[in-house]
Amino acid sequence: MKTFNYHSAKDVKEASKLASSNSAFLAGGMTTIPSMKLGLASYKDIIDIKRIKKLSGIKVSGKKVTIGATTKHSEVASSKDVKKAIPSLAALAEGIGDPQVRNRGTIGGSIANNDPAADYPSACIALNATIHTNNRSIVAEKFFTGMFETCLKSNEVIEAIEFSIPEKSSYQKLPNPASRYAIIGVYVAKHKTGINVGVTGAKSCVYNDKDLAGALTKNFSSSAIDNVKISSSGMNSDIHASSDYRANMVKAFAKKAVDAC
Amino acid sequence: MKKIAIEVNGKKVSKEIQDHTTLSGLLRDILNLTGTHIGCDTSQCGACVVHVDGKSIKSCTALAADLDGSKVTTIEGLASNGKLHPMQEAFKKMHGLQCGFCTPGMVMSAVDLLKNKKNPSDQEIRDWLEGNICRCTGYHNIVAAVKEAASKM
């Protein structure tokens, strides 16, 4: 790993001030550190935000669950509050990587990285999340802009992610047997205001499948999905799954998610 | 360079380290605690699992600079007064290892499991050891060893 200057920021203001076009914020480091080791990324400055207390924690109030950016996957998975308010979100966190990754990896890190096969981005889409940064509040559908891309500026720090508590929801994924990243992950959430179907793993970026959501709005049952055509155009194709297979799995796992709601 | 003070296996350690030194690098190269192994070096194989503040993590993917003030337990810290930890004893008894490369990580991970779950089922053990890879394919006896340890601890 190429060397860098390590900074531990005491607050968000300091973290933001230290940032440049050649820096990265460090939370759990579950992607950043291996990426640096593999030579896929290098930075002059690494700005650790883990010791900023206000970035961690879980709060449930009214119809919202707000999770601090540096809250670890294991904390979300085991949180009584999350299990009660949005059990599917706790289950999603429990299915990320392995126990040691869950003991370090954070929700803010996951969504800032926006890996096309990460789990949390689909939750943000399905649960009408608002991403709060030190500068603004961004709705999930505008936050994720492409493969490993978000609308975050280089000095912008995610502070918390606010999820809407749905009437019912379920996340179902076909995990890669080695990494547990989603070959396909489908997050179905039924809100009073409408239905979202967040799909991860299928394309270069997470998306809300409007066709599936439309069919489920008319009839919230897995049979309603039978007649929805999922095109494989634009879907990922790799050693794990072809685009046709992925398209088929989106449908199969959407049905599974509806049945589990 | 960064100065850090941590506790490793109950001993206080102060060192000046490079900013990009990983915990596994600190343990092996600076403190000569070579029981912690480095396999993949990218947090997939689990050979480097140690405990930091009571929780199992992959030490190859943690910066030492970020652990200032932490308490670290490595495989060398399990045995006490020359007596193997029950988990180590169980791995020996149940032949839970062949080449032994993955074993320190397996043992550290399994000890963390039993902290949270006293009597895990086979499935729970297998799920928990998700992040520990054994290329001798010794999983069956590893699961048996964890069960054996659970009955003794």
Interface residues (C-beta under 8 A of the other chain):
Chain A: M1 K2 T3 F4 N5 Y6 S8 L26 G29 M30 I33 P34 M36 K37 L38 I46 D48 K50 S74 G97 D98 P99 Q100 V101 N103 R104 A178 S179 R180
Chain B: K2 Q18 D19 H20 T22 D41 T42 S43 Q44 G46 V49 K55 S56 I57 K58 T61 A62 L63 A65 D66 D68 S109 D112 L113 W128 E130 G131 N132
